[in-house]
Amino acid sequence: MGGYLGLAEQAALVGKGEASATELVEGALRRIEEVDGRVGAFRVVRGERALEEAAEADRRRAAGERLPLLGVPVAVKDDTDVEGETTPFAVRGAHRPAVRDAEQVRRLRAAGAIIVGKTRTCEIGLWPFSESPGFGAAHNPWKLGYTPGGSSGGSAAAVAAGMVAAAVGSDGAGSIRIPAAWTNLVGIKPQRGRVSGHPHTDPFYGLTVWGPLARTVEDAALLLDVLSGSHPDDVHRLDPPRTPFAEAARREPRRLRVAVSYRTAWGVPGGIDPEVRAAIERTARVLTDLGHKVFPADPDYGPVALGLVPRGTTGVADWLDAMPDPRPEARTEIEAKIGRIAGRRLLPLARRLDPYLRRRVGRIFAAADVVLTPTTAHLPSRVGAFDGAGYRRTQSGVAALCPLAWPWNVLGWPAVSVPAGFSSGGLPIGAQLLAHDSDEATLLTLAAQLQDAERWQDRTPVL
């Protein structure tokens, strides 16, 4: 079974008895064996366990059980607990196997999905690349030697290379959307509280959410439906959506007001790459041709960075402090020290700012239904571009690459990255669609309409 069969397609084949879970998992494992030595998407592959679970799924199917993803192989990022596997989050240390699944994995299993492996990332999800001294590097399937992005780059690479149809990532400052942009995928950062991060009840103090990476809007929406739901201990909880996200992705959008913006909260060192800007302008023209009102307008971000830094640095400190004998890179330890010294003291200020920031940035939605921006300011960097770089050079470099995604993590609102074409050198470019509070449905209807016009899922990398 080819990995480029979609998530919904694979589920339908199993449901109709036209393919078995064992065949799907065997196909995924063959593809991993074939290409992952060059791509490096997976930190660990659960080959034997996945085949056992596939056999059980086939028995359940034969007994008449029907589930949304019964027998379908997927992957999860290595910040997510899978029972029996360690969760190093790319940091060397004396890690112990998880004794239970994270809530996201529990929901995947409840839907019948089979976890074939855990994907590479960077230390504590800090950077827009998926490389670490202890656990290796993920490469971009579209151009080996370039990064697939980060910090969910391993998940993106696994999907883009056809090893799985969809994967789960997490996003605390763009970590789903950036890899989606750089690997020609759809990546959804859901509304804060939409997907439980339990056992982390307030991950990175509201910055981080888990969500899907897939080749199509329909598959991403289906996976989001499966992942959605709160745990009683979660700090941020939402009621279920009135309409399933998969249904929203099948709807025709109404005529929308789309604001095109290149403004960033801090300004962009070096500006936006001309090829990236050209791709967004072309996407804006497509949206105009589809009947939407498209016009230039910028959100007023104000002091939104004050909501990011305390949460981010304190979250890194918390992760490291909870690890047994961690041995991080120096730049990771510096981030944690900032969190211990200043971040924890400033967290109350960051929380008090939230209502003001939402009102200020939210004024854009008096004029627009959706904001369109580049997902990243620049094209993917090379693997190893930041090897040996200190904290300051790494921070300034990644800030220039990816300044456009993180404000929506501070606000907690939903965002989607969709493919916007390719550079002259064959590297993917992404367009970011931003919505107001809890309005994933509007983003999905618009993204699906764009997909119908662009057919980005028909193009796959040659490995």
Secondary structure, 3 states (H helix, E strand, C coil): CCCCCCHHHHHHHHHCCCCCHHHHHHHHHHHHHHHHHHHCCEEEECHHHHHHHHHHHHHHHHCCCCCCCCCCEEEEECCCCCECCCCCCCCECCCCCECCCCHHHHHHHHCCCEEEEEECCCHHHCCCCCEECCCEECCCCCCCCECCCCCCHHHHHHHHCCCCCEEEEEECCCCCHHHHHHHCCEEEECCCCCECCCCCCCHHHHCCEEEEEECCHHHHHHHHHHHCECCCCCCCCCCCCCCCHHHHCCCCCCCCEEEECCCCCCCCCCCCCHHHHHHHHHHHHHHHHCCCEEEECCCCCCCCHHHHHHHHHHHHHHHHHHCCCCECCHHHHHHHHHHHHHHHHHHHHHHHHHHHHHHHHHHHHHCCCEEEEECCCCCCCECCCCCCCCHHHHHHHHHHHCCCCCHHHHHCCCEEEEEEEECCCCCEEEEEEECCCCCHHHHHHHHHHHHHHHCHHHCCCCC
